[in-house]
Amino acid sequence: MRRHATLTLLVAGGLSVLLALGGCDSLTSYNDNPNEATSANPNNLLANAQRYMAGEVYAGTNMMRRSNVWAQYTTQNFYPSESRYSPVDYPWEGFYTRLTDLKTAKQIAKERPGTVQNQGNFQAVATIMQTWAFQILTDAYGDIPFAEALQQRENQSPAYTAQANIYPALVDSLNSALDQIDTEAAGPSGDLVNGGSMAMWQKFANGLKMRIALRGYDLDADWGDLQGPDAIISNAMDPNVNGEPLTSNADNVYFQFSTSATHRNTYYENREVDFRDDFDGSARFIDFMETKYGAADPRLDAYFEQTSNSGRPCEDGSGEYEGFPFALEQGDAQGLYGDNSTCGFSRPEAWFPNGPSSEGDSFAPMMYYDEVLLTKAWAADEGIISGTPQELIADAIEASVNFYGNQTDADISGSSSATQNYVSQVQNDFGSDPKQVIGEQRYISFYMHNIQGWSTWRRFDFKGVLGAPTGGVAGGFDSYAPLRVPYPASEANLNGQNYTEAANKCSGDFQGSGGSEGGAQKEDEDCRVAWDVDGPPSGNAYSSD
């Protein structure tokens, strides 16, 4: 495997040598040696940032108790409060700490060029990682510290940048990184994502440009010389400019955890080390995959375990899938859980926490090829590029099925009659509502992809898939699902004035937050981020629950 985290590159989680937002009460208590950064190895900082950012998004808490339940892929089966959206929070400090590490790594590499193999390639990789992380942050929170962030002691109270300004800046950063890439030269030795392959980083950067352009298509932004999302997508796909986006499953971008106790993923720790069964497939998502198109999605066998009467490990063979009702009240959830065997409901397939070795070396996805194909399908339907959307959707489904067929124990392939029957059904539905179908297919393919599935629902507003928790929303907001993440409470103390100004935008009567009484402390989860122009479908798909 090309991406195992190695102990020679990764050090303890406390490596970060500088504050992300300069918000610690005592700078010296956080960093006793203010000159320590100058002696750090930039490749170690890069490796550490990659490993711990992956740990932020692919984790027992931040994925299984946050992003997965916001997308309603999975649900808690015994302690369901987080599935009922209490609380709604997401990494902030961890992301900013690693973003600062990447900035520090870039600075050290410039000051001590002998520490990296190729300056341009090192700078490009660190910048692309920062761009990937910043988009996740702004997609979760909306306006965030960006233009003034990562300055440590120079600015401990950074202003929040509007998302409409962040999105063009992210594309500018990717273009700058692409201009620095030399695919014939060595990549960073500390690269644990793509193993130093600059051709892979070039493809990932172009894919990110397409992701940003699609998600920000309706954003009221000044794109300047970028000329807008249409031009960004065309540019990203033009091999004569700066290469191409991903072109096959071999280009899939992910961080692979290690099998060591320090560096395996925490979902594995929860399920296999602590021997807990906190999470089952959501009945809504499993039913959707089984019935939506009149033919079962073949990826169902790769995504979830089949039910059985056995104890752990659950045995496949029944051919049946049963989801746990999404987000029951605690008493109902515990009663149902207690009345059934562990394997009576379909858990996420063991490959997701366990990885190829079954010892925790799972993949934290960053971008897969099928996403690029579905972006092309959307762009073709919009008339931005040439091509037949239905054919591109078919290619995307086949690519996704082939990837999971090769990685998991599921007996599925893109060329099988089951897959081709499913593809035909999806293509038949496309004519009546192209946007709905493209949104649904992106949503399905983003299973276990940090906040991408939840963001896809917010961007495409497809109907009949997400709805209110069965036991009701416990988080005290008006929408039947969260539309953004409130800022962490620590910001009120560490960056009070700027936090208050940003939070006030998401209270009172701003973009969907009409149910709030106003004020920073009344910040709403049902206030939309700037690119979420239309808001969610008005009808709760599960209003009868």
HUHUBEL-V873001 format. One record per pair of residues at least 24 apart in sequence whose C-alpha atoms are under 8 Angstrom apart, sorted by sequence separation. I is the first residue (numbers start at 0). J is the second residue. If there is no record, write none. Layout:
i->I j->J
i->I j->J
//
This chain:
i->65 j->89
i->101 j->125
i->177 j->201
i->208 j->232
i->320 j->344
i->321 j->345
i->435 j->459
i->101 j->126
i->137 j->162
i->320 j->345
i->369 j->394
i->370 j->395
i->434 j->459
i->435 j->460
i->457 j->482
i->209 j->235
i->369 j->395
i->396 j->422
i->435 j->461
i->177 j->204
i->208 j->235
i->368 j->395
i->369 j->396
i->434 j->461
i->435 j->462
i->61 j->89
i->101 j->129
i->137 j->165
i->313 j->341
i->15 j->44
i->61 j->90
i->206 j->235
i->313 j->342
i->369 j->398
i->393 j->422
i->14 j->44
i->205 j->235
i->310 j->340
i->311 j->341
i->368 j->398
i->369 j->399
i->98 j->129
i->173 j->204
i->205 j->236
i->309 j->340
i->310 j->341
i->311 j->342
i->368 j->399
i->134 j->166
i->173 j->205
i->308 j->340
i->309 j->341
i->310 j->342
i->10 j->43
i->14 j->47
i->309 j->342
i->393 j->426
i->8 j->42
i->9 j->43
i->98 j->132
i->308 j->342
i->392 j->426
i->8 j->43
i->12 j->47
i->55 j->90
i->134 j->169
i->173 j->208
i->285 j->320
i->307 j->342
i->308 j->343
i->133 j->169
i->285 j->321
i->286 j->322
i->306 j->342
i->307 j->343
i->9 j->46
i->10 j->47
i->205 j->242
i->285 j->322
i->306 j->343
i->389 j->426
i->477 j->514
i->485 j->522
i->8 j->46
i->9 j->47
i->55 j->93
i->94 j->132
i->170 j->208
i->205 j->243
i->206 j->244
i->284 j->322
i->306 j->344
i->476 j->514
i->485 j->523
i->8 j->47
i->12 j->51
i->55 j->94
i->130 j->169
i->205 j->244
i->206 j->245
i->282 j->321
i->283 j->322
i->305 j->344
i->306 j->345
i->485 j->524
i->201 j->241
i->202 j->242
i->204 j->244
i->205 j->245
i->282 j->322
i->305 j->345
i->389 j->429
i->484 j->524
i->9 j->50
i->52 j->93
i->170 j->211
i->201 j->242
i->202 j->243
i->203 j->244
i->280 j->321
i->281 j->322
i->282 j->323
i->283 j->324
i->304 j->345
i->483 j->524
i->52 j->94
i->94 j->136
i->130 j->172
i->201 j->243
i->202 j->244
i->203 j->245
i->280 j->322
i->281 j->323
i->282 j->324
i->283 j->325
i->303 j->345
i->304 j->346
i->482 j->524
i->483 j->525
i->130 j->173
i->201 j->244
i->202 j->245
i->279 j->322
i->280 j->323
i->281 j->324
i->282 j->325
i->303 j->346
i->304 j->347
i->481 j->524
i->482 j->525
i->483 j->526
i->279 j->323
i->281 j->325
i->303 j->347
i->304 j->348
i->396 j->440
i->481 j->525
i->482 j->526
i->483 j->527
i->52 j->97
i->91 j->136
i->127 j->172
i->166 j->211
i->302 j->347
i->303 j->348
i->304 j->349
i->392 j->437
i->399 j->444
i->480 j->525
i->482 j->527
i->483 j->528
i->4 j->50
i->51 j->97
i->126 j->172
i->127 j->173
i->199 j->245
i->302 j->348
i->478 j->524
i->482 j->528
i->102 j->149
i->126 j->173
i->301 j->348
i->476 j->523
i->478 j->525
i->202 j->250
i->300 j->348
i->476 j->524
i->477 j->525
i->48 j->97
i->127 j->176
i->166 j->215
i->203 j->252
i->476 j->525
i->47 j->97
i->48 j->98
i->89 j->139
i->99 j->149
i->126 j->176
i->98 j->149
i->199 j->250
i->355 j->406
i->48 j->100
i->123 j->175
i->124 j->176
i->355 j->407
i->48 j->101
i->123 j->176
i->167 j->220
i->199 j->252
i->380 j->433
i->95 j->149
i->122 j->176
i->123 j->177
i->166 j->220
i->167 j->221
i->171 j->225
i->45 j->100
i->163 j->218
i->167 j->222
i->44 j->100
i->45 j->101
i->123 j->179
i->163 j->219
i->164 j->220
i->350 j->406
i->44 j->101
i->122 j->179
i->123 j->180
i->163 j->220
i->164 j->221
i->350 j->407
i->377 j->434
i->163 j->221
i->167 j->225
i->45 j->104
i->120 j->179
i->193 j->252
i->44 j->104
i->119 j->179
i->120 j->180
i->192 j->252
i->193 j->253
i->377 j->437
i->479 j->539
i->119 j->180
i->120 j->181
i->192 j->253
i->376 j->437
i->41 j->103
i->42 j->104
i->119 j->181
i->192 j->254
i->41 j->104
i->124 j->187
i->178 j->241
i->191 j->254
i->192 j->255
i->40 j->104
i->41 j->105
i->120 j->184
i->177 j->241
i->191 j->255
i->280 j->344
i->373 j->437
i->120 j->185
i->121 j->186
i->276 j->341
i->279 j->344
i->280 j->345
i->41 j->107
i->120 j->186
i->121 j->187
i->279 j->345
i->280 j->346
i->36 j->103
i->40 j->107
i->41 j->108
i->117 j->184
i->120 j->187
i->279 j->346
i->280 j->347
i->373 j->440
i->39 j->107
i->117 j->185
i->278 j->346
i->279 j->347
i->373 j->441
i->116 j->185
i->117 j->186
i->278 j->347
i->37 j->107
i->116 j->186
i->117 j->187
i->36 j->107
i->116 j->187
i->370 j->441
i->42 j->114
i->115 j->187
i->116 j->188
i->458 j->530
i->467 j->539
i->469 j->541
i->19 j->92
i->41 j->114
i->42 j->115
i->115 j->188
i->127 j->200
i->458 j->531
i->460 j->533
i->466 j->539
i->467 j->540
i->40 j->114
i->41 j->115
i->370 j->444
i->457 j->531
i->460 j->534
i->461 j->535
i->462 j->536
i->465 j->539
i->466 j->540
i->467 j->541
i->470 j->544
i->20 j->95
i->369 j->444
i->460 j->535
i->461 j->536
i->465 j->540
i->466 j->541
i->467 j->542
i->469 j->544
i->19 j->95
i->20 j->96
i->124 j->200
i->131 j->207
i->460 j->536
i->462 j->538
i->463 j->539
i->464 j->540
i->465 j->541
i->466 j->542
i->468 j->544
i->19 j->96
i->120 j->197
i->127 j->204
i->134 j->211
i->457 j->534
i->463 j->540
i->467 j->544
i->18 j->96
i->19 j->97
i->457 j->535
i->462 j->540
i->463 j->541
i->17 j->96
i->19 j->98
i->49 j->128
i->456 j->535
i->19 j->99
i->45 j->125
i->52 j->132
i->15 j->96
i->18 j->99
i->15 j->97
i->17 j->99
i->270 j->352
i->17 j->100
i->364 j->447
i->365 j->448
i->16 j->100
i->364 j->448
i->15 j->100
i->267 j->352
i->363 j->448
i->364 j->449
i->17 j->103
i->266 j->352
i->267 j->353
i->264 j->352
i->267 j->358
i->268 j->359
i->267 j->359
i->263 j->358
i->264 j->359
i->263 j->359
i->264 j->360
i->263 j->360
i->264 j->361
i->263 j->361
i->258 j->358
i->258 j->359
i->257 j->359
i->258 j->360
i->298 j->400
i->301 j->403
i->256 j->359
i->257 j->360
i->297 j->400
i->301 j->404
i->256 j->360
i->257 j->361
i->255 j->360
i->256 j->361
i->298 j->403
i->255 j->361
i->256 j->362
i->301 j->407
i->255 j->362
i->256 j->363
i->301 j->408
i->254 j->362
i->255 j->363
i->301 j->409
i->253 j->362
i->254 j->363
i->300 j->409
i->253 j->363
i->254 j->364
i->300 j->410
i->253 j->364
i->254 j->365
i->300 j->411
i->252 j->364
i->253 j->365
i->252 j->365
i->253 j->366
i->298 j->411
i->252 j->366
i->297 j->411
i->251 j->366
i->252 j->367
i->251 j->367
i->250 j->367
i->251 j->368
i->250 j->368
i->248 j->367
i->248 j->368
i->297 j->417
i->247 j->368
i->248 j->369
i->297 j->418
i->245 j->367
i->246 j->368
i->296 j->418
i->245 j->368
i->297 j->421
i->296 j->421
i->245 j->371
i->294 j->420
i->295 j->421
i->244 j->371
i->294 j->421
i->20 j->148
i->21 j->149
i->293 j->421
i->19 j->148
i->20 j->149
i->21 j->150
i->292 j->421
i->19 j->149
i->20 j->150
i->21 j->151
i->294 j->424
i->18 j->149
i->19 j->150
i->20 j->151
i->21 j->152
i->293 j->424
i->19 j->151
i->292 j->424
i->18 j->151
i->21 j->154
i->22 j->155
i->292 j->425
i->17 j->151
i->20 j->154
i->21 j->155
i->22 j->156
i->20 j->155
i->21 j->156
i->20 j->156
i->292 j->428
i->20 j->157
i->49 j->190
i->50 j->191
i->327 j->468
i->328 j->469
i->49 j->191
i->326 j->468
i->327 j->469
i->328 j->470
i->46 j->189
i->49 j->192
i->325 j->468
i->326 j->469
i->327 j->470
i->328 j->471
i->45 j->189
i->46 j->190
i->325 j->469
i->326 j->470
i->327 j->471
i->42 j->187
i->44 j->189
i->45 j->190
i->46 j->191
i->324 j->469
i->326 j->471
i->42 j->188
i->43 j->189
i->42 j->189
i->41 j->189
i->42 j->190
i->233 j->383
i->248 j->398
i->233 j->384
i->247 j->398
i->229 j->383
i->248 j->402
i->206 j->366
i->213 j->374
i->209 j->371
i->203 j->366
i->210 j->374
i->206 j->371
i->209 j->374
i->287 j->464
i->284 j->464
i->8 j->189
i->283 j->464
i->283 j->465
i->4 j->191
i->3 j->191
i->2 j->191
i->2 j->192
i->2 j->193
i->1 j->193
i->2 j->194
i->1 j->194
i->78 j->277
i->77 j->277
i->53 j->254
i->76 j->277
i->75 j->277
i->76 j->278
i->63 j->266
i->75 j->278
i->76 j->279
i->50 j->254
i->74 j->278
i->75 j->279
i->49 j->254
i->59 j->264
i->73 j->278
i->74 j->279
i->50 j->256
i->58 j->264
i->59 j->265
i->60 j->266
i->73 j->279
i->74 j->280
i->57 j->264
i->58 j->265
i->59 j->266
i->73 j->280
i->74 j->281
i->57 j->265
i->58 j->266
i->59 j->267
i->72 j->280
i->73 j->281
i->57 j->266
i->59 j->268
i->72 j->281
i->54 j->264
i->59 j->269
i->71 j->281
i->54 j->265
i->72 j->283
i->73 j->284
i->50 j->262
i->71 j->283
i->72 j->284
i->71 j->284
i->63 j->278
i->82 j->325
i->83 j->326
i->82 j->326
i->83 j->327
i->214 j->458
i->80 j->326
i->76 j->323
i->79 j->326
i->79 j->327
i->80 j->328
i->74 j->323
i->79 j->328
i->80 j->329
i->74 j->324
i->75 j->325
i->76 j->326
i->79 j->329
i->4 j->255
i->74 j->325
i->75 j->326
i->76 j->327
i->78 j->329
i->2 j->254
i->3 j->255
i->4 j->256
i->5 j->257
i->73 j->325
i->74 j->326
i->77 j->329
i->2 j->255
i->3 j->256
i->4 j->257
i->79 j->332
i->2 j->256
i->3 j->257
i->71 j->325
i->78 j->332
i->77 j->332
i->78 j->333
i->76 j->332
i->77 j->333
i->76 j->333
i->4 j->262
i->77 j->336
i->76 j->336
i->73 j->347
i->57 j->363
i->56 j->363
i->53 j->363
i->219 j->529
i->139 j->450
i->218 j->529
i->219 j->530
i->218 j->530
i->217 j->530
i->218 j->531
i->216 j->530
i->218 j->532
i->135 j->450
i->215 j->530
i->217 j->532
i->138 j->454
i->214 j->530
i->156 j->493
i->157 j->494
i->156 j->494
i->159 j->497
i->155 j->494
i->158 j->497
i->159 j->498
i->157 j->497
i->156 j->497
i->141 j->483
i->159 j->501
i->140 j->483
i->139 j->483
i->140 j->484
i->138 j->483
i->139 j->484
i->140 j->485
i->140 j->486
i->3 j->360
i->142 j->501
i->162 j->528
i->163 j->529
i->162 j->529
i->163 j->530
i->162 j->530
i->72 j->446
i->67 j->446
i->67 j->447
i->70 j->450
i->67 j->449
i->70 j->452
i->66 j->449
i->67 j->450
i->70 j->453
i->66 j->450
i->69 j->453
i->62 j->447
i->83 j->468
i->67 j->453
i->70 j->456
i->82 j->468
i->141 j->527
i->142 j->528
i->62 j->449
i->66 j->453
i->83 j->470
i->85 j->472
i->87 j->474
i->141 j->528
i->83 j->471
i->84 j->472
i->85 j->473
i->86 j->474
i->140 j->528
i->141 j->529
i->83 j->472
i->84 j->473
i->85 j->474
i->139 j->528
i->57 j->447
i->83 j->473
i->84 j->474
i->138 j->528
i->57 j->448
i->83 j->474
i->57 j->449
i->56 j->449
i->80 j->473
i->71 j->465
i->87 j->481
i->70 j->465
i->89 j->484
i->84 j->480
i->88 j->484
i->91 j->487
i->84 j->481
i->87 j->484
i->88 j->485
i->87 j->485
i->88 j->486
i->88 j->487
i->69 j->480
i->69 j->481
i->87 j->524
i->23 j->493
i->22 j->493
i->22 j->494
//
